[in-house]
Amino acid sequence: MPAKVCSLDLDNSYRDFIFNCQNMNEESNFRVYGWMIHKLHLKGNELLCYALIYRVYEEMGSCPMTYKEISNQTGISFLTVGTVIKSLCKKGYINKEQFVYE
């Protein structure tokens, strides 16, 4: 079973150090693995969001992305990303951490 993805929003200094989503461009990519479909039974927007989160998690050990960044990279609306993240958390596939920016 794959490791759980964790941590969507982190403080700015950590975010800037770890990952700057602005560097992702049309050349950037993420991969959908067979186990995401067959073992986790993901499809549609859940599959796209999970694949992106998993890619960033594999590179960095966490996924410090906002809903807006996920929306921009997947083409899924901001509101739908919120619904999808909530569903992935409920299924136990990711853990979400929120940080209040000051």
All heavy atoms as an XYZ file, in Angstrom:
835
protein
N       0.848     -1.177      0.000
C       0.000      0.000      0.000
C       0.891      1.238      0.000
O       1.870      1.307      0.716
C      -0.878     -0.040      1.247
C      -1.982      0.954      1.236
S      -3.194      0.527     -0.019
C      -4.636      1.161      0.705
N       0.585      2.238     -0.797
C       1.416      3.432     -0.888
C       1.350      4.266      0.390
O       0.391      4.185      1.149
C       0.796      4.199     -2.051
C      -0.601      3.727     -2.103
C      -0.574      2.290     -1.666
N       2.396      5.057      0.586
C       2.429      5.956      1.728
C       1.344      7.013      1.575
O       0.967      7.379      0.474
C       3.797      6.623      1.819
N       0.844      7.493      2.684
C      -0.162      8.554      2.641
C       0.499      9.884      2.322
O       1.596     10.163      2.758
C      -0.880      8.655      3.988
C      -1.792      7.495      4.254
C      -2.537      7.697      5.546
C      -3.463      6.522      5.799
N      -4.173      6.642      7.048
N      -0.182     10.671      1.556
C       0.272     12.016      1.233
C      -0.193     12.927      2.354
O      -1.257     12.737      2.913
C      -0.343     12.480     -0.109
C       0.102     13.870     -0.458
C       0.045     11.503     -1.207
N       0.614     13.905      2.695
C       0.202     14.760      3.793
C       0.553     16.208      3.529
O       1.388     16.516      2.693
C       0.850     14.305      5.099
S       2.637     14.394      5.082
N      -0.100     17.076      4.246
C       0.263     18.466      4.365
C       0.058     19.282      3.096
O       0.905     19.329      2.228
C       1.717     18.561      4.804
O       2.031     19.853      5.182
N      -1.067     19.944      3.000
C      -1.348     20.769      1.832
C      -0.922     22.218      2.002
O      -0.447     22.821      1.064
C      -2.843     20.727      1.504
C      -3.323     19.401      0.966
C      -4.825     19.412      0.824
C      -2.685     19.117     -0.371
N      -1.131     22.808      3.146
C      -0.795     24.214      3.349
C       0.208     24.354      4.493
O      -0.033     23.899      5.594
C      -2.044     25.039      3.694
C      -2.989     25.127      2.511
O      -2.501     25.358      1.400
O      -4.186     24.963      2.713
N       1.322     25.005      4.216
C       2.358     25.214      5.220
C       2.739     26.684      5.243
O       2.353     27.450      4.376
C       3.584     24.359      4.895
C       3.312     22.857      4.835
C       4.528     22.134      4.302
C       2.932     22.322      6.192
N       3.537     27.070      6.247
C       3.894     28.475      6.338
C       4.745     28.912      5.139
O       5.373     28.114      4.466
C       4.614     28.760      7.656
C       5.972     28.114      7.719
O       6.916     28.691      7.156
O       6.083     27.025      8.318
N       4.742     30.206      4.874
C       5.375     30.744      3.670
C       6.859     30.423      3.556
O       7.336     30.087      2.484
C       5.182     32.263      3.599
C       3.791     32.631      3.147
O       3.164     31.902      2.405
N       3.304     33.761      3.619
N       7.619     30.536      4.646
C       9.056     30.301      4.542
C       9.332     28.853      4.155
O      10.191     28.583      3.313
C       9.757     30.649      5.853
O       9.240     29.867      6.900
N       8.614     27.922      4.735
C       8.783     26.512      4.400
C       8.338     26.257      2.966
O       9.008     25.567      2.208
C       7.988     25.641      5.373
C       8.215     24.165      5.176
C       9.417     23.575      5.545
C       7.230     23.358      4.619
C       9.613     22.222      5.365
C       7.427     22.010      4.431
C       8.621     21.447      4.812
O       8.829     20.113      4.631
N       7.199     26.851      2.579
C       6.694     26.693      1.213
C       7.713     27.190      0.202
O       7.970     26.534     -0.789
C       5.387     27.456      1.029
C       4.183     26.769      1.545
C       3.000     27.700      1.453
N       2.994     28.414      0.192
C       2.215     28.116     -0.836
N       1.376     27.136     -0.742
N       2.259     28.810     -1.937
N       8.283     28.366      0.432
C       9.238     28.924     -0.513
C      10.491     28.060     -0.594
O      11.069     27.890     -1.665
C       9.615     30.354     -0.118
C       8.455     31.312     -0.289
O       7.486     30.970     -0.994
O       8.529     32.411      0.292
N      10.905     27.515      0.546
C      12.099     26.673      0.585
C      11.856     25.348     -0.128
O      12.667     24.886     -0.902
C      12.504     26.414      2.044
C      13.647     25.466      2.193
C      14.933     25.861      1.874
C      13.433     24.182      2.655
C      15.991     24.980      2.004
C      14.491     23.298      2.799
C      15.762     23.708      2.468
N      10.723     24.733      0.127
C      10.427     23.405     -0.399
C       9.983     23.424     -1.853
O      10.464     22.676     -2.671
C       9.327     22.736      0.452
C       9.824     22.471      1.860
C       8.863     21.433     -0.161
C      10.844     21.384      1.962
N       9.000     24.261     -2.179
C       8.370     24.127     -3.489
C       7.712     25.428     -3.892
O       6.998     26.019     -3.121
C       7.310     23.022     -3.406
C       6.626     22.716     -4.696
C       7.291     22.029     -5.682
C       5.320     23.100     -4.919
C       6.663     21.727     -6.876
C       4.675     22.802     -6.098
C       5.360     22.109     -7.084
N       7.975     25.865     -5.101
C       7.319     27.049     -5.620
C       6.504     26.614     -6.823
O       7.046     26.336     -7.891
C       8.351     28.111     -6.003
C       7.721     29.374     -6.516
O       6.510     29.424     -6.744
N       8.515     30.395     -6.693
N       5.217     26.537     -6.661
C       4.341     26.025     -7.715
C       4.409     26.889     -8.970
O       4.093     26.428    -10.054
C       2.909     25.922     -7.214
S       1.891     24.875     -8.248
N       4.855     28.120     -8.836
C       4.978     28.983    -10.010
C       5.986     28.412    -10.999
O       5.940     28.703    -12.181
C       5.401     30.397     -9.593
C       4.462     31.076     -8.625
C       3.069     31.256     -9.193
O       2.897     31.457    -10.380
N       2.070     31.162     -8.350
N       6.919     27.586    -10.514
C       7.919     26.987    -11.393
C       7.325     25.877    -12.250
O       7.942     25.452    -13.217
C       9.094     26.437    -10.589
C       9.917     27.551     -9.985
O       9.945     28.657    -10.491
N      10.570     27.264     -8.881
N       6.141     25.386    -11.881
C       5.496     24.385    -12.705
C       4.929     25.097    -13.925
O       4.364     26.168    -13.829
C       4.379     23.678    -11.939
C       4.912     22.799    -10.837
S       3.622     21.901     -9.984
C       3.246     20.637    -11.172
N       5.113     24.506    -15.075
C       4.635     25.126    -16.304
C       4.017     24.060    -17.195
O       3.791     22.940    -16.763
C       5.784     25.864    -16.997
C       6.952     24.934    -17.264
O       6.773     23.782    -17.634
N       8.162     25.426    -17.059
N       3.771     24.414    -18.444
C       3.122     23.453    -19.337
C       4.006     22.253    -19.639
O       3.540     21.247    -20.144
C       2.672     24.145    -20.626
C       3.785     24.852    -21.361
C       3.254     25.802    -22.418
O       2.317     26.549    -22.136
O       3.810     25.773    -23.523
N       5.283     22.321    -19.305
C       6.194     21.192    -19.474
C       6.127     20.249    -18.267
O       6.592     19.122    -18.340
C       7.632     21.702    -19.627
C       7.822     22.729    -20.722
C       8.155     22.095    -22.056
O       8.818     21.054    -22.055
O       7.730     22.651    -23.078
N       5.568     20.719    -17.155
C       5.479     19.917    -15.943
C       4.473     18.791    -16.137
O       3.546     18.897    -16.926
C       5.054     20.783    -14.756
O       5.979     21.812    -14.545
N       4.674     17.720    -15.398
C       3.756     16.595    -15.530
C       3.646     15.819    -14.228
O       4.442     16.002    -13.314
C       4.206     15.671    -16.664
C       5.594     15.131    -16.433
O       5.853     14.478    -15.436
N       6.500     15.400    -17.360
N       2.656     14.982    -14.166
C       2.513     14.028    -13.082
C       1.931     12.761    -13.666
O       1.352     12.767    -14.745
C       1.679     14.584    -11.925
C       0.333     15.118    -12.305
C      -0.786     14.314    -12.252
C       0.174     16.441    -12.705
C      -2.036     14.806    -12.583
C      -1.064     16.950    -13.043
C      -2.177     16.127    -12.981
N       2.140     11.656    -12.972
C       1.814     10.347    -13.510
C       0.675      9.697    -12.732
O       0.637      9.764    -11.519
C       3.064      9.484    -13.406
C       2.978      8.142    -14.035
C       4.300      7.432    -13.945
N       5.260      8.152    -14.788
C       6.567      7.963    -14.746
N       7.078      7.091    -13.918
N       7.358      8.640    -15.525
N      -0.226      9.064    -13.459
C      -1.275      8.254    -12.839
C      -0.775      6.813    -12.861
O      -0.476      6.267    -13.925
C      -2.608      8.363    -13.610
C      -3.617      7.364    -13.080
C      -3.152      9.779    -13.536
N      -0.639      6.214    -11.689
C      -0.183      4.827    -11.572
C      -1.386      3.897    -11.521
O      -2.451      4.262    -11.019
C       0.657      4.648    -10.307
C       1.972      5.384    -10.353
C       2.103      6.648     -9.802
C       3.083      4.810    -10.958
C       3.313      7.331     -9.839
C       4.300      5.473    -11.008
C       4.406      6.734    -10.450
O       5.597      7.403    -10.500
N      -1.191      2.689    -12.010
C      -2.258      1.691    -12.008
C      -2.819      1.418    -10.627
O      -4.026      1.236    -10.462
N      -1.959      1.427     -9.595
C      -2.440      1.145     -8.241
C      -3.386      2.235     -7.739
O      -4.235      1.973     -6.898
C      -1.292      0.914     -7.256
C      -0.291      2.029     -7.139
C       0.920      2.101     -7.758
C      -0.402      3.210     -6.350
N       1.563      3.265     -7.414
C       0.780      3.967     -6.540
C      -1.386      3.716     -5.503
C       1.001      5.189     -5.919
C      -1.161      4.937     -4.875
C       0.025      5.653     -5.089
N      -3.263      3.446     -8.279
C      -4.173      4.516     -7.878
C      -5.598      4.199     -8.344
O      -6.571      4.528     -7.672
C      -3.730      5.860     -8.466
C      -2.430      6.378     -7.929
S      -1.944      7.893     -8.795
C      -0.400      8.262     -7.995
N      -5.693      3.553     -9.490
C      -6.993      3.190    -10.051
C      -7.498      1.877     -9.450
O      -8.630      1.791     -8.976
C      -6.896      3.063    -11.583
C      -6.509      4.409    -12.193
C      -8.200      2.531    -12.169
C      -6.074      4.335    -13.645
N      -6.634      0.856     -9.446
C      -7.071     -0.486     -9.081
C      -7.098     -0.758     -7.585
O      -7.978     -1.482     -7.113
C      -6.215     -1.524     -9.792
C      -6.299     -1.398    -11.290
N      -7.450     -1.662    -11.999
C      -5.387     -0.982    -12.203
C      -7.245     -1.439    -13.281
N      -5.997     -1.013    -13.430
N      -6.150     -0.213     -6.832
C      -6.128     -0.463     -5.383
C      -6.880      0.600     -4.596
O      -7.531      0.300     -3.613
C      -4.693     -0.585     -4.882
C      -4.023     -1.852     -5.362
C      -2.687     -2.049     -4.710
C      -2.093     -3.350     -5.217
N      -0.846     -3.660     -4.560
N      -6.752      1.857     -5.021
C      -7.428      2.937     -4.299
C      -8.807      3.230     -4.890
O      -9.596      3.940     -4.289
C      -6.575      4.215     -4.324
C      -5.181      4.115     -3.718
C      -4.484      5.464     -3.762
C      -5.225      3.581     -2.297
N      -9.067      2.706     -6.074
C     -10.349      2.891     -6.761
C     -10.670      4.368     -7.013
O     -11.812      4.790     -6.881
C     -11.490      2.211     -5.996
C     -11.215      0.776     -5.716
N     -11.252     -0.196     -6.690
C     -10.856      0.147     -4.573
C     -10.948     -1.361     -6.156
N     -10.696     -1.187     -4.881
N      -9.636      5.127     -7.393
C      -9.833      6.542     -7.699
C     -10.157      6.704     -9.175
O      -9.727      5.920    -10.010
C      -8.569      7.348     -7.362
C      -8.161      7.370     -5.897
C      -6.829      8.078     -5.730
C      -9.233      8.020     -5.047
N     -10.925      7.747     -9.469
C     -11.232      8.077    -10.860
C     -11.553      9.561    -10.945
O     -11.768     10.223     -9.929
C     -12.382      7.232    -11.398
C     -13.679      7.389    -10.634
C     -14.734      6.429    -11.170
C     -15.979      6.539    -10.300
N     -17.012      5.624    -10.718
N     -11.566     10.082    -12.147
C     -11.946     11.472    -12.379
C     -11.096     12.474    -11.618
O      -9.872     12.382    -11.585
N     -11.766     13.432    -11.008
C     -11.074     14.517    -10.308
C     -10.272     14.030     -9.107
O      -9.199     14.560     -8.822
C     -12.079     15.583     -9.871
C     -12.658     16.337    -11.046
O     -12.065     16.400    -12.109
N     -13.829     16.907    -10.857
N     -10.781     13.026     -8.403
C     -10.016     12.476     -7.282
C      -8.694     11.898     -7.767
O      -7.661     12.086     -7.137
C     -10.812     11.393     -6.548
C     -11.897     11.925     -5.655
C     -12.547     10.819     -4.829
O     -12.325      9.623     -5.109
O     -13.275     11.175     -3.891
N      -8.721     11.202     -8.872
C      -7.511     10.602     -9.432
C      -6.514     11.676     -9.849
O      -5.322     11.576     -9.539
C      -7.879      9.710    -10.623
C      -6.737      9.006    -11.328
C      -5.985      8.084    -10.383
C      -7.282      8.218    -12.522
N      -6.981     12.719    -10.527
C      -6.083     13.801    -10.958
C      -5.436     14.504     -9.766
O      -4.221     14.713     -9.739
C      -6.843     14.823    -11.797
C      -7.136     14.455    -13.238
C      -7.978     15.540    -13.894
C      -5.849     14.251    -14.014
N      -6.255     14.866     -8.785
C      -5.715     15.562     -7.609
C      -4.737     14.681     -6.852
O      -3.652     15.123     -6.458
C      -6.845     16.012     -6.685
S      -7.773     17.422     -7.308
N      -5.102     13.423     -6.638
C      -4.228     12.519     -5.890
C      -2.906     12.315     -6.625
O      -1.838     12.329     -6.010
C      -4.906     11.170     -5.637
C      -4.085     10.285     -4.727
C      -4.172     10.427     -3.350
C      -3.207      9.340     -5.244
C      -3.399      9.641     -2.502
C      -2.441      8.554     -4.411
C      -2.533      8.705     -3.047
O      -1.770      7.935     -2.211
N      -2.954     12.145     -7.953
C      -1.731     11.945     -8.728
C      -0.801     13.151     -8.615
O       0.412     12.992     -8.463
C      -2.072     11.656    -10.186
N      -1.350     14.363     -8.662
C      -0.531     15.566     -8.513
C       0.057     15.649     -7.111
O       1.258     15.891     -6.941
C      -1.356     16.824     -8.813
C      -0.655     18.159     -8.565
C       0.581     18.305     -9.456
C      -1.616     19.306     -8.778
N      -0.770     15.448     -6.101
C      -0.299     15.504     -4.715
C       0.778     14.449     -4.487
O       1.805     14.711     -3.866
C      -1.478     15.326     -3.743
C      -2.403     16.547     -3.814
C      -0.986     15.100     -2.320
C      -3.749     16.348     -3.143
N       0.565     13.251     -5.006
C       1.529     12.165     -4.840
C       2.867     12.517     -5.487
O       3.931     12.256     -4.921
C       0.962     10.879     -5.437
C       1.842      9.684     -5.191
C       1.837      9.036     -3.962
C       2.684      9.209     -6.190
C       2.658      7.944     -3.729
C       3.506      8.118     -5.957
C       3.491      7.486     -4.735
O       4.306      6.407     -4.500
N       2.825     13.122     -6.674
C       4.061     13.518     -7.354
C       4.887     14.483     -6.505
O       6.084     14.304     -6.308
C       3.754     14.183     -8.692
C       5.003     14.726     -9.365
C       4.627     15.684    -10.503
N       5.796     16.431    -10.868
C       5.965     17.716    -10.602
N       5.047     18.392     -9.985
N       7.061     18.327    -10.961
N       4.223     15.503     -5.999
C       4.928     16.494     -5.179
C       5.417     15.842     -3.887
O       6.553     16.068     -3.459
C       4.016     17.705     -4.892
C       4.694     18.677     -3.949
C       3.641     18.399     -6.198
N       4.593     14.998     -3.285
C       4.977     14.293     -2.059
C       6.212     13.425     -2.290
O       7.125     13.390     -1.461
C       3.809     13.443     -1.564
C       4.139     12.626     -0.347
C       4.140     13.199      0.921
C       4.464     11.283     -0.464
C       4.452     12.453      2.036
C       4.776     10.529      0.652
C       4.772     11.117      1.898
O       5.095     10.371      2.999
N       6.259     12.715     -3.387
C       7.400     11.850     -3.692
C       8.682     12.665     -3.842
O       9.746     12.211     -3.446
C       7.148     11.058     -4.976
C       6.208      9.890     -4.779
C       6.826      8.805     -3.917
O       7.807      8.174     -4.341
O       6.312      8.608     -2.795
N       8.589     13.852     -4.410
C       9.765     14.698     -4.595
C      10.237     15.331     -3.294
O      11.426     15.518     -3.089
C       9.466     15.815     -5.593
C       9.390     15.372     -7.022
C       9.124     16.534     -7.964
O       9.258     17.706     -7.554
O       8.763     16.256     -9.115
N       9.288     15.707     -2.417
C       9.628     16.551     -1.280
C       9.316     15.992      0.092
O       9.721     16.568      1.079
C       8.909     17.875     -1.439
C       9.250     18.493     -2.723
S       8.290     19.950     -2.964
C       8.960     20.383     -4.537
N       8.533     14.946      0.151
C       8.165     14.398      1.452
C       6.949     15.070      2.058
O       6.521     14.729      3.149
N       6.411     16.058      1.372
C       5.167     16.717      1.762
C       4.619     17.395      0.510
O       5.264     17.397     -0.532
C       5.388     17.747      2.875
O       6.121     18.843      2.391
N       3.434     17.949      0.621
C       2.839     18.611     -0.542
C       2.297     19.973     -0.120
O       1.118     20.115      0.174
C       1.716     17.756     -1.140
S       0.967     18.520     -2.580
N       3.159     20.972     -0.081
C       2.734     22.300      0.366
C       2.033     23.091     -0.731
O       2.510     24.121     -1.176
C       4.052     22.953      0.778
C       5.056     22.341     -0.146
C       4.596     20.920     -0.349
N       0.904     22.587     -1.195
C       0.156     23.260     -2.259
C      -1.183     23.750     -1.729
O      -1.815     23.081     -0.931
C      -0.087     22.315     -3.433
C       1.169     21.889     -4.161
S       0.801     20.793     -5.554
C       0.217     21.994     -6.747
N      -1.608     24.882     -2.225
C      -2.927     25.405     -1.880
C      -3.961     24.834     -2.850
O      -3.604     24.281     -3.899
C      -2.948     26.942     -1.980
O      -2.714     27.305     -3.350
C      -1.890     27.571     -1.074
N      -5.220     25.003     -2.515
C      -6.284     24.573     -3.424
C      -6.151     25.277     -4.776
O      -6.379     24.682     -5.818
C      -7.662     24.882     -2.838
C      -8.088     24.025     -1.676
C      -7.255     23.082     -1.091
C      -9.360     24.170     -1.150
C      -7.671     22.307     -0.035
C      -9.787     23.400     -0.087
C      -8.943     22.462      0.469
O      -9.361     21.698      1.518
N      -5.789     26.547     -4.739
C      -5.647     27.319     -5.973
C      -4.547     26.734     -6.848
O      -4.703     26.618     -8.068
C      -5.356     28.785     -5.657
C      -5.251     29.647     -6.891
C      -5.024     31.098     -6.552
C      -4.912     31.916     -7.831
N      -4.612     33.305     -7.556
N      -3.426     26.360     -6.248
C      -2.324     25.769     -7.007
C      -2.728     24.426     -7.609
O      -2.416     24.132     -8.772
C      -1.088     25.621     -6.123
C      -0.470     26.953     -5.753
C       0.537     26.863     -4.629
O       0.449     25.944     -3.790
O       1.427     27.732     -4.589
N      -3.443     23.616     -6.836
C      -3.922     22.335     -7.347
C      -4.901     22.578     -8.494
O      -4.839     21.918     -9.533
C      -4.560     21.486     -6.228
C      -3.487     21.075     -5.213
C      -5.259     20.254     -6.803
C      -4.035     20.429     -3.953
N      -5.771     23.551     -8.322
C      -6.735     23.903     -9.361
C      -6.026     24.321    -10.650
O      -6.381     23.870    -11.744
C      -7.640     25.031     -8.869
O      -8.492     25.480     -9.885
N      -5.020     25.171    -10.531
C      -4.279     25.643    -11.705
C      -3.561     24.515    -12.431
O      -3.481     24.518    -13.653
C      -3.268     26.721    -11.313
C      -3.925     28.015    -10.914
O      -5.079     28.273    -11.241
N      -3.200     28.840    -10.178
N      -3.041     23.557    -11.683
C      -2.270     22.475    -12.299
C      -3.142     21.374    -12.895
O      -2.719     20.674    -13.805
C      -1.301     21.862    -11.285
C      -0.197     22.800    -10.872
C       0.601     23.301    -12.065
O       1.025     22.534    -12.918
N       0.786     24.608    -12.150
N      -4.359     21.206    -12.386
C      -5.219     20.123    -12.860
C      -6.337     20.600    -13.773
O      -6.945     19.788    -14.467
C      -5.865     19.381    -11.673
O      -6.649     20.309    -10.917
C      -4.822     18.711    -10.800
N      -6.641     21.893    -13.736
C      -7.760     22.410    -14.515
C      -9.104     22.158    -13.849
O     -10.150     22.351    -14.448
N      -9.077     21.728    -12.599
C     -10.294     21.476    -11.821
C     -10.633     22.759    -11.075
O      -9.748     23.439    -10.562
C     -10.062     20.315    -10.825
C      -9.697     19.037    -11.590
C     -11.281     20.092     -9.954
C      -9.192     17.928    -10.694
N     -11.916     23.104    -10.988
C     -12.294     24.351    -10.322
C     -11.869     24.339     -8.852
O     -11.756     23.286     -8.225
C     -13.801     24.579    -10.416
O     -14.492     23.739     -9.516
N     -11.635     25.534     -8.332
C     -11.228     25.718     -6.940
C     -12.204     25.032     -5.988
O     -11.793     24.331     -5.066
C     -11.132     27.220     -6.647
C     -10.760     27.551     -5.240
C      -9.434     27.591     -4.860
C     -11.742     27.819     -4.296
C      -9.078     27.900     -3.547
C     -11.403     28.127     -2.991
C     -10.068     28.165     -2.610
N     -13.499     25.242     -6.189
C     -14.507     24.646     -5.302
C     -14.495     23.128     -5.377
O     -14.630     22.443     -4.359
C     -15.897     25.184     -5.634
C     -16.128     26.660     -5.330
C     -17.495     27.097     -5.828
C     -15.978     26.939     -3.856
N     -14.319     22.591     -6.589
C     -14.272     21.142     -6.745
C     -13.030     20.558     -6.083
O     -13.089     19.485     -5.479
C     -14.332     20.752     -8.235
O     -15.546     21.274     -8.781
C     -14.293     19.253     -8.427
N     -11.912     21.267     -6.171
C     -10.689     20.805     -5.488
C     -10.962     20.656     -3.990
O     -10.577     19.661     -3.382
C      -9.497     21.758     -5.740
C      -8.335     21.453     -4.796
C      -9.039     21.663     -7.183
N     -11.661     21.628     -3.396
C     -11.995     21.538     -1.971
C     -12.811     20.298     -1.661
O     -12.552     19.589     -0.680
N     -13.791     20.002     -2.504
C     -14.624     18.816     -2.324
C     -13.798     17.535     -2.473
O     -13.944     16.589     -1.692
C     -15.778     18.813     -3.354
O     -16.542     20.008     -3.187
C     -16.673     17.609     -3.193
N     -12.923     17.522     -3.461
C     -12.082     16.351     -3.713
C     -11.120     16.112     -2.554
O     -10.959     14.978     -2.091
C     -11.308     16.521     -5.045
C     -10.201     15.484     -5.186
C     -12.261     16.441     -6.219
N     -10.478     17.171     -2.063
C      -9.535     17.032     -0.947
C     -10.264     16.504      0.286
O      -9.766     15.620      0.987
C      -8.827     18.380     -0.639
C      -7.975     18.823     -1.830
C      -7.991     18.288      0.630
C      -6.909     17.854     -2.276
N     -11.446     17.025      0.538
C     -12.251     16.553      1.666
C     -12.536     15.050      1.527
O     -12.427     14.296      2.485
C     -13.558     17.343      1.727
C     -14.221     17.346      3.087
C     -15.483     18.200      3.082
C     -15.125     19.663      3.127
N     -16.292     20.549      3.308
N     -12.883     14.618      0.324
C     -13.178     13.211      0.061
C     -11.935     12.337      0.239
O     -12.003     11.259      0.839
C     -13.730     13.048     -1.356
O     -13.903     11.691     -1.672
N     -10.786     12.791     -0.268
C      -9.544     12.026     -0.124
C      -9.126     11.913      1.341
O      -8.608     10.877      1.763
C      -8.425     12.655     -0.957
C      -8.581     12.558     -2.478
C      -7.520     13.418     -3.180
C      -8.516     11.118     -2.956
N      -9.365     12.967      2.107
C      -9.083     12.926      3.550
C     -10.003     11.922      4.242
O      -9.547     11.123      5.066
C      -9.262     14.307      4.180
S      -7.992     15.504      3.752
N     -11.278     11.976      3.916
C     -12.262     11.078      4.522
C     -11.928      9.612      4.235
O     -12.098      8.746      5.088
C     -13.662     11.414      4.001
C     -14.772     10.663      4.688
C     -16.130     11.135      4.203
C     -17.233     10.356      4.915
N     -18.552     10.812      4.507
N     -11.420      9.346      3.029
C     -11.026      7.983      2.657
C      -9.703      7.568      3.289
O      -9.309      6.408      3.210
C     -10.927      7.866      1.133
C     -12.272      7.971      0.442
C     -12.124      7.917     -1.063
C     -13.495      8.019     -1.724
N     -13.404      7.960     -3.193
N      -8.990      8.513      3.883
C      -7.726      8.219      4.547
C      -6.517      8.214      3.620
O      -5.447      7.760      4.009
N      -6.646      8.737      2.410
C      -5.548      8.731      1.456
C      -4.602      9.900      1.626
O      -3.451      9.830      1.198
C      -6.067      8.698      0.025
C      -6.856      7.452     -0.307
C      -7.898      7.479     -1.213
C      -6.566      6.236      0.306
C      -8.623      6.346     -1.518
C      -7.284      5.098      0.016
C      -8.312      5.162     -0.901
O      -9.028      4.037     -1.201
N      -5.081     10.997      2.194
C      -4.229     12.142      2.493
C      -4.611     12.694      3.862
O      -5.696     12.430      4.364
C      -4.323     13.268      1.437
C      -5.722     13.883      1.395
C      -3.894     12.771      0.066
C      -5.820     15.126      0.511
N      -3.702     13.456      4.427
C      -3.966     14.221      5.639
C      -3.787     15.682      5.276
O      -2.833     16.041      4.600
C      -2.978     13.861      6.755
C      -3.111     12.427      7.177
O      -4.204     11.928      7.373
N      -1.986     11.740      7.288
N      -4.699     16.517      5.713
C      -4.639     17.938      5.370
C      -4.246     18.732      6.605
O      -4.831     18.552      7.670
C      -5.985     18.406      4.858
C      -6.007     19.848      4.440
C      -7.357     20.229      3.872
C      -8.095     21.006      4.896
N      -9.348     21.560      4.443
N      -3.276     19.602      6.438
C      -2.879     20.524      7.499
C      -3.156     21.926      7.010
O      -2.844     22.266      5.880
C      -1.394     20.380      7.823
C      -1.036     19.030      8.414
C       0.461     18.907      8.675
O       1.173     19.915      8.596
O       0.888     17.787      8.948
N      -3.748     22.722      7.850
C      -4.003     24.111      7.477
C      -3.110     25.019      8.298
O      -2.776     24.731      9.441
C      -5.467     24.476      7.728
C      -6.408     23.756      6.818
C      -7.835     24.176      7.039
O      -8.209     24.577      8.131
N      -8.642     24.070      6.008
N      -2.716     26.105      7.680
C      -1.889     27.101      8.351
C      -2.510     28.456      8.095
O      -2.842     28.784      6.959
C      -0.449     27.069      7.809
C       0.462     28.004      8.538
C       1.062     27.603      9.708
C       0.684     29.275      8.064
C       1.898     28.466     10.398
C       1.511     30.148      8.742
C       2.121     29.733      9.911
N      -2.674     29.245      9.124
C      -3.224     30.581      8.981
C      -2.056     31.532      8.724
O      -1.150     31.657      9.537
C      -3.993     31.013     10.255
C      -4.491     32.433     10.098
C      -5.126     30.038     10.516
N      -2.093     32.182      7.566
C      -1.027     33.122      7.217
C      -1.234     34.438      7.953
O      -2.324     34.940      8.015
C      -1.010     33.366      5.701
C      -0.714     32.119      4.916
C      -1.717     31.435      4.248
C       0.575     31.625      4.863
C      -1.451     30.279      3.526
C       0.858     30.477      4.162
C      -0.148     29.817      3.499
O       0.121     28.679      2.787
N      -0.168     34.961      8.495
C      -0.255     36.227      9.224
C       0.321     37.348      8.404
O       1.157     37.223      7.614
C       0.504     36.111     10.549
C      -0.146     35.079     11.450
C       0.592     34.922     12.762
O       1.504     35.711     13.051
O       0.266     33.991     13.478
